[in-house]
């Protein structure tokens, strides 16, 4: 079982308050969401949700686990964003050769606007 996927599905289902809503948010079937939660609960050896025919609520263990999941998933997103940022942002020296200083100023202004440096 991929625990990261299980954590993502768990957080989505908890946020939506239903398996259908959580599955829809992740573009997976309700059955697949249910399977991921069952595998996660089996792996952890604890029930994360109280289920009835009409409602779904977090257990005490589930509420505590959700807080940790949110932190972990946010950290992973931040880490991925920082890596992506390193590859998409320009680095190094920029040398501009322009016929007049007006052209140079225009080039610098456009560069700053495109890369949100101003």
N, C-alpha and C positions, 0 to 999 in steps of 0.2 A: 504494500500500500504506500502511495506517495503521501506522506504526512502533510506536506505543504498544500497539496490540493485539498486534502481533507480539512485542513484549517481554513482554507479559503471558502470552501463550501459551507462549513460550519458557521463562519462569520456571516456569510450571505444569508443563510437560512435564519439565523438568529435576528439579523437586522430586518429581514422581511416579515418575520413572524410566521412563516409557513414554508413548507418544502417547495410548493409550487412557485411562490414568489422568489425564493432564493435561487431555485433552478432557472427561472426565467431571467433573472439578473445575470446569470453566468452562461446563458444560452445552452443549458443542458436539460435533459429530461428530469421529471420529478423522480422517476425510478433511479436514475443515476445519482441524484442528490441523496436519496434515501440510502443507497448502497454506500456512498462515501461516508455518511454519518454513522451507519452501522459498523463499518470497518474501523472508523476512528474510535467509536465507543468500545469496540472489542479490543483494539490495541491499548487503549487507556485503562480498560477494565472498569469503566464508570459510565453511568448514564449521563448524558449531557442535556437531554430534553425530557420533559414530562409530556407524554403524548396522550391525547384523548381523541375521540372522533370529531370533536369540534374545536379543540384548541391545542396549541403548542406553546410550551413555556420552558424557560431554562431551569435546570436544577441549580442548587447552590454551587455544585462542582462546575456545571456548565457556565454559570455567570462568572466564576473566577477564571475559568479557562478562556472565556471570550475576551476578558480584559487582556490577558497575556497574548492571545492570538492577534488582537488589534495592534498591540505594540510590535510584535514580531513582523506582521504583515506590513505595517507602516515603515519599519526599519528596512525591510527588503525593498519596498518601493523606493525609499529614499536612496538606498545603495545603488539600485539600478539606474535611477535618475542621475546620480552623480557620475556614474560611469558613462552613461549616454552623453551627459553634458561635456565630459572631457573629449569626446570624439566629435562633437558637433560644433563646439565653440572654436573660433579661430585662436591660434596661439602663435607667438613669435613676433618678429619684426615685420612691419608693413612699409615697403618703400614705394613711394609714388613719384613718378616722373611726369610732370605736366608742363605745358608751354607757359602758363602763367600761374601766379599764386591764387587767382580766382578759381581756376580749375582744381588746384590742389585742395582748396577749402571745400569746394563742392564734393570732391571725392571723399574727403574725410567726413563730411556731414552725412553723405549717403551710407558710408560704411558704418558709422555710429548708429544710424537709424535702423539699418538692417540687422545689426547684431545687438541692438538695445544697450548701447554703451553710453548714451547720452541721457 
